Amino acid sequence: MNKIYILKHEKYLRGPYSLEILKEKGLKSTDKIWFDGLAEWMPAKLLASEGVSLITPPPRKRKKGILSFIPRSHRNIYQAT
């Protein structure tokens, strides 16, 4: 009998999925997997040996802070000490 997997992505639970469907979906390294017999959620990267591919998310864009709009020559005036 095939295992049925539950996917935990961020705070959401998805599934049930078969291993074949998980292979098609691709998982993030931050995802967690559970199946019957496990005491706790396991990292999705441990399924890589089963042929499940991990998706690497693009890098997050850095938010510009207030200092990025102040010329470098004037930043020391505005920085807290």
C-alpha positions in Angstrom: 0.0 0.0 0.0 1.3 3.5 -0.9 2.0 6.0 1.8 -0.3 9.1 2.0 1.6 12.3 2.7 0.3 15.5 4.3 2.2 18.7 3.4 2.6 21.6 5.8 3.5 24.8 3.9 4.0 27.8 6.1 0.9 27.6 8.4 -1.3 25.7 5.9 -1.9 21.9 5.7 -2.3 20.4 2.2 -3.1 16.9 1.1 -3.4 14.0 1.2 -0.9 13.4 -1.6 0.8 10.4 -3.0 4.6 10.4 -3.5 4.0 10.8 -7.3 2.1 14.0 -6.8 4.7 15.4 -4.4 7.3 14.7 -7.1 5.3 16.7 -9.6 4.6 19.6 -7.2 8.1 20.2 -6.0 8.6 21.4 -2.4 10.4 24.2 -0.7 13.1 23.4 1.8 11.0 25.1 4.5 8.0 22.7 3.9 7.3 19.9 6.3 5.9 16.4 5.6 4.0 14.0 7.7 2.8 10.4 7.0 1.3 7.6 9.1 4.0 6.3 11.4 5.8 9.5 12.0 5.7 11.0 15.5 6.5 14.5 14.3 6.7 16.6 11.1 9.8 16.0 9.1 11.6 18.5 6.8 10.7 18.0 3.1 14.4 17.9 2.1 14.5 14.4 3.6 12.3 13.2 0.8 14.9 14.2 -1.8 16.2 10.6 -1.6 12.8 9.5 -2.9 13.1 11.7 -6.0 11.1 14.7 -4.7 12.6 17.9 -6.0 13.1 21.0 -3.8 12.3 24.4 -5.2 14.7 27.2 -4.2 12.6 30.4 -3.8 14.1 33.6 -5.3 15.9 35.9 -2.8 13.7 38.3 -1.0 13.9 41.9 -2.0 15.4 44.1 0.7 13.1 46.8 1.9 14.6 50.2 1.8 14.9 51.9 5.2 14.8 55.6 5.8 18.6 55.8 5.7 18.7 54.7 2.1 17.0 57.9 1.0 19.5 60.1 2.9 22.8 60.9 1.2 25.7 59.0 2.7 27.5 62.2 3.7 24.5 63.1 6.0 23.7 59.7 7.4 25.7 60.1 10.6 23.5 63.0 11.6 20.4 60.8 11.5 21.7 57.5 13.0 20.9 56.8 16.6 23.9 56.3 18.8 
